[in-house]
Amino acid sequence: MSGALTVGLLLLWGSACLWLPSPVQGDLVIPGPHGAAEEARHPGRSLKKRSTQDLTVEVHSVKVDCVVMSRFAHTVITSTALNKANVSQEIFFEVDLPKTAFITNFTMEIDGQVYVGEVKEKEKAKKQYEKAVSSGQTAGLVKASGRKMEKFSVSVNIAAKSNVTFVLTHEELLQRKLGQYEILTRVKPKQLVQEFQIVANIYEPQGIASVDTRATFLTNELLPMVEKTVTEKKAHIAFSPTLDQQRKCPDCDGTLIDGDFVISYDVKRATSLGDIQIVNGYFVHYFAPPDLPRVPTNVVFVIDRSGSMSGNKIHQTRMAMKAILSDLKEDDHFAIVQFDDEIDYWKETLIKATKDNVAEAIQYADWLSSRGGTDINGALLRGLRMLLEDKAEKRVPERSVDMIILLTDGMPNSGETDPRRIQENMAAANGGNTTLFSLGFGNDVDYGFLNVLSQKNKGLARRIFEASDSVLQLQGFFEEVSSPLLSEVDLRYPDNAVGFLTTNHFSQLFNGSEIVVAGRLLDNDLDNMLVEVVGQGFEENFQVQGQTSALDWGTIYPDDKYIFGDFTERLWAYLTIQQLMGKSKTGSEDEKENATAKALEMSLQYSFVTPLTSMVVTKPEIENKTDSPLIANKLTEEERQAAERASPYLHTMAYAPPSYFVDGDPHFILELPDSDDALCFNINDKPGTIFNLVKDTKSGILVNGQTIGDKQIPPDGKIYTYFWRFGIIHRNLGVRMEVSTKGISVIQDGNRIRLQWSNTTSLKGDNVDILVTKDRSLTVTLKDSVKFVILLHKVWKKHPYHQDYLGFYTLDTHILSPSVHGMLGQFYHGLKYEVTDLRPGEVPEKPDATMYVKGHELNVTRGWQRDFRRDVKNGENVPCWFIHNNGTGLIDGDVSDYIVSGLFKTV
């Protein structure tokens, strides 16, 4: 599953349902009933010291119950809250659910009275929606939330001393990506919960191969609370911490439960035919045969270099292209076409991905620069012509897969500019021979245009969000499609035995993915049938057939047989509706109309909230007047994109983790998204000093850094120091690393690997993953512990003063123990502070203020430092409160306490 689910209760007073922390305060501020929300909307007007009010709404329970039946996930989220006040209050219920899921049910129970949502045709529900909006009410229940989720939220007025129970149900078919199914639950209760529980039961008759759990909020103390029981065909995962276990500290009310809880698993694959299950008159066929050899690819990268790609987009495209080119296999062939209103190409034909050719292509990609207009039509046809000509001239292997990967950030405005004509031109020239994948970069692309363009050419479209991880998004997509195993795959069933089949022809099967076909049996008593699968493999055609029989789930799971019901039928309906929605955007007008009508009919029949239906929620009466109903819609990707255009930080800001880093001479920066702010301080000491940055004796992790000075004292007489060397140890994993401006050395279990900054390199091991991006960055992920990035800053060799130096950025620290310390490590588990008494500073644009932190009262100054992760040359300004005198009062003790005697020493 590429799915995510967030559970949160917003329990606030008054009609303004805001939960906004002040940008100068580390604690959450809950608006009160008399205008506090207005202050939260305009935090710059006042910096007075405020305190958090006591909650008078108690969240009694938050329960997430997920049952997965042969990849089909049925999830129920239940939460109960009590209004303890003596007056009525508005209570808010929020859930982030996967954008691929369909809501199937929502109910509210208030003092024994049950209010049930009803699924209706969207056009009919729209009239009720417009009536509510015209009366000044907020009628929409579903909004885009991040890249993969949509937020369902509802509020209800609860009488004094009364309680309410919310229940939301959704279903989806889990998708296999890179060899894993994933269930991601996001929980943000915002307070301690009497009964908190996440339970998942996974039933896979095919057999469970692996199950893994992780969470962004799991400390070493909480890890034992995760219960995992795995038998041959069933997995049970439960997490139910007590009140005390949820606390951030023994005497505080803050909760540790805030973030993502992830379950990933895969199944056993013993046969080439796949797994076919017949249950209650419906069947489902999962096909992902083991041990197939990879088929070589012929790929043309068609890259937009128009003026709108300028700045960070073209920079990230260069970085991604260099990494992707390095991942090509030697039996692949490739070409690069770049376009604006003109079209250029690296070579006239595709060439083999030898080491030398790839190195030359990486140099070419380094020169990508933005200019001009956007001739998508001409560029695609040029790339397609290269593929067709090379195939005809036998310059590429006969048994290979042809694909074009288009990356663009805008609409066509040069050459052919009519989107429909471009779609028709490409489909006619292609003739179904080549797969087109379209990657839309940023919010200015017409996703609908790219989606239809790709669907007409055996491919798909994917949005690439303009963010700090755009390079990883591009690399991740290429990893999904770079290893085809079969092409032109047909799954065949007896015509006289099955009907109402979902799609049973697929252009490719990629490594780590899975083909799923479902259908209805024409004879409900049929308990076996002949199945055949054919396709084109690497050296020969693939063909396998076999007899399959009905599966008695009650026999396999005698203790759980009551829960399975009609899941195969609902799985078939889910998959059919998804595919009908795709067909409603392509084909003739009659075909589109028929597909839409059938998808609507099935959505209503099975009570799925899809883009064609809505769930109408009728709220209880208030003061003898019935409130207007609320409407829950299913957002299309185009609607999500429109919402992001209106709120451009929607996809990047949601649930952003804190970031702690040191860069420059040396500037320490703590980015704290929960308070929408950052703190910073400098450390000044003599060159050659070694500082401890992170030390966690329980996890066995140590990070030290050594400074270097300028070549000579500059004319202003100020000595600048920078970090040039880091020593990293993970004792529990047996990993030891030394990273300097000269190179990288990794030792694990006595084996040493040396890496150079001059090459893009990717290494994956059981305990550590390493990615070196040439002359730019090193990304290190240590299993179940920490992820960090080291940036290389290269200085002109003949510079009279400065030398090359490094920056250290920690990205994921949640698994480290509460005792973690060090110059950066002491902040990994949060920081409480307040800023007040804003006043003019020595420089007009840098005001001073008073900060209360760790029992100290400090004079701080508003300023900025630079974050170089997106732009290693220029950096991006990060506004922050600057703590003077080597961070005194913010860091524990004195700066000298962090000086150690060696790169791998603790003292």
DAQUIWO-V625593 format. One record per backbone hydrogen bond with DSSP energy under -1.0 kcal/mol. NH is the residue of the N-H (numbers start at 1). CO is the residue of the C=O. If there is no record, write none. Layout:
[[NH/CO] [NH/CO]]
This chain:
[[5/184] [6/96] [7/186] [8/94] [10/92] [17/15] [18/16] [25/22] [26/833] [39/35] [40/36] [41/37] [42/38] [45/42] [58/82] [60/80] [61/80] [62/195] [63/78] [64/197] [65/76] [66/199] [67/74] [68/201] [69/72] [70/203] [72/69] [73/172] [74/67] [75/170] [76/65] [77/168] [78/63] [79/166] [80/61] [81/164] [82/58] [83/162] [84/56] [89/158] [91/156] [92/10] [93/154] [94/8] [95/152] [96/6] [97/150] [99/148] [101/98] [102/171] [104/169] [105/169] [107/167] [108/115] [109/165] [110/113] [111/163] [113/110] [115/108] [117/106] [118/616] [120/614] [122/612] [125/121] [126/122] [129/125] [130/126] [131/127] [132/128] [133/129] [134/130] [135/131] [136/133] [137/132] [141/631] [143/151] [145/149] [150/97] [151/143] [152/95] [153/141] [154/93] [156/91] [158/89] [161/83] [162/159] [164/81] [165/109] [166/79] [167/107] [168/77] [169/105] [170/75] [171/102] [172/73] [174/71] [177/180] [179/512] [180/177] [181/265] [183/263] [185/261] [186/5] [187/259] [188/7] [194/59] [195/60] [197/62] [198/239] [199/64] [200/237] [201/66] [202/235] [203/68] [204/233] [207/204] [208/232] [209/266] [210/266] [212/264] [214/262] [216/260] [223/219] [225/222] [226/223] [227/238] [229/236] [231/234] [235/202] [236/229] [237/200] [238/227] [239/198] [246/242] [248/254] [252/249] [256/246] [258/256] [259/187] [261/185] [262/214] [263/183] [264/212] [265/181] [266/210] [268/207] [275/286] [277/284] [279/282] [282/279] [283/519] [284/277] [285/517] [286/275] [287/515] [295/484] [298/401] [299/333] [300/403] [301/335] [302/405] [303/337] [304/407] [305/339] [307/372] [309/306] [310/307] [314/309] [315/311] [316/312] [317/313] [318/314] [319/315] [320/316] [321/317] [322/318] [323/319] [324/320] [325/321] [326/322] [328/325] [332/329] [333/297] [334/351] [335/299] [337/301] [338/344] [339/303] [340/342] [344/338] [346/336] [351/334] [353/332] [354/352] [358/354] [359/355] [360/356] [361/357] [362/358] [363/359] [364/360] [365/361] [366/362] [367/364] [368/365] [371/305] [375/340] [379/375] [380/376] [381/377] [382/378] [383/379] [384/380] [385/381] [386/382] [387/383] [388/384] [389/385] [390/386] [391/387] [392/388] [393/389] [394/391] [395/390] [400/398] [401/296] [403/298] [404/435] [405/300] [406/437] [407/302] [408/439] [413/374] [414/374] [422/418] [423/419] [424/420] [425/421] [426/422] [427/423] [428/424] [429/425] [430/426] [431/427] [433/430] [435/402] [436/457] [437/404] [438/460] [439/406] [440/462] [441/408] [442/464] [447/445] [450/446] [451/447] [452/448] [453/449] [454/450] [455/451] [456/452] [457/454] [458/455] [459/454] [462/438] [464/440] [467/465] [470/467] [473/469] [474/470] [475/471] [476/472] [477/473] [478/474] [479/475] [480/476] [481/477] [482/478] [485/509] [486/509] [487/536] [488/507] [489/506] [490/534] [491/504] [492/532] [497/494] [498/494] [499/520] [502/518] [506/489] [509/486] [511/483] [513/510] [515/287] [517/285] [519/283] [520/499] [521/281] [522/497] [526/523] [529/548] [531/546] [532/492] [533/544] [534/490] [535/542] [536/487] [537/540] [542/535] [544/533] [546/531] [548/529] [550/527] [551/278] [553/551] [556/552] [557/553] [560/557] [563/560] [567/564] [570/566] [571/567] [572/568] [573/569] [574/570] [575/571] [576/572] [577/573] [578/574] [579/575] [580/576] [581/577] [582/578] [583/579] [584/580] [585/582] [586/583] [592/588] [593/589] [594/590] [595/591] [596/592] [597/593] [598/594] [599/595] [600/596] [601/597] [602/598] [603/599] [604/600] [605/601] [606/602] [608/603] [609/103] [613/610] [614/120] [615/632] [616/118] [617/630] [622/625] [630/617] [631/139] [632/615] [640/636] [641/637] [642/638] [643/639] [644/640] [645/641] [646/642] [647/643] [650/647] [653/649] [656/653] [659/671] [660/810] [661/669] [662/808] [663/667] [667/663] [668/681] [669/661] [670/679] [671/659] [672/677] [675/672] [677/672] [679/670] [680/881] [681/668] [683/666] [689/686] [691/705] [692/898] [693/703] [694/703] [695/821] [696/701] [700/696] [701/696] [702/729] [703/694] [704/727] [705/691] [706/725] [707/689] [708/722] [711/801] [717/714] [722/708] [724/706] [725/706] [726/739] [727/704] [728/737] [729/702] [730/735] [731/700] [735/730] [736/747] [737/728] [738/745] [739/726] [740/743] [741/724] [744/755] [745/738] [746/753] [747/736] [748/751] [749/734] [751/748] [753/746] [755/744] [759/756] [761/772] [763/770] [765/768] [769/781] [770/763] [771/779] [772/761] [773/777] [775/757] [776/773] [777/773] [778/790] [779/771] [780/788] [781/769] [782/786] [783/767] [785/782] [787/812] [788/780] [789/809] [790/778] [791/807] [792/776] [793/805] [799/796] [805/793] [806/723] [807/791] [808/662] [809/789] [810/660] [811/787] [812/787] [816/813] [820/817] [821/695] [823/692] [824/693] [825/693] [826/822] [827/824] [828/825] [830/827] [834/852] [835/24] [836/850] [839/848] [846/843] [848/839] [849/860] [850/836] [851/858] [852/834] [853/856] [856/853] [858/851] [860/849] [861/882] [862/847] [863/880] [865/878] [867/876] [875/871] [876/867] [878/865] [880/863] [881/678] [882/861] [883/680] [888/885] [890/887] [891/887] [897/894] [898/895] [899/896] [900/690] [905/902]]
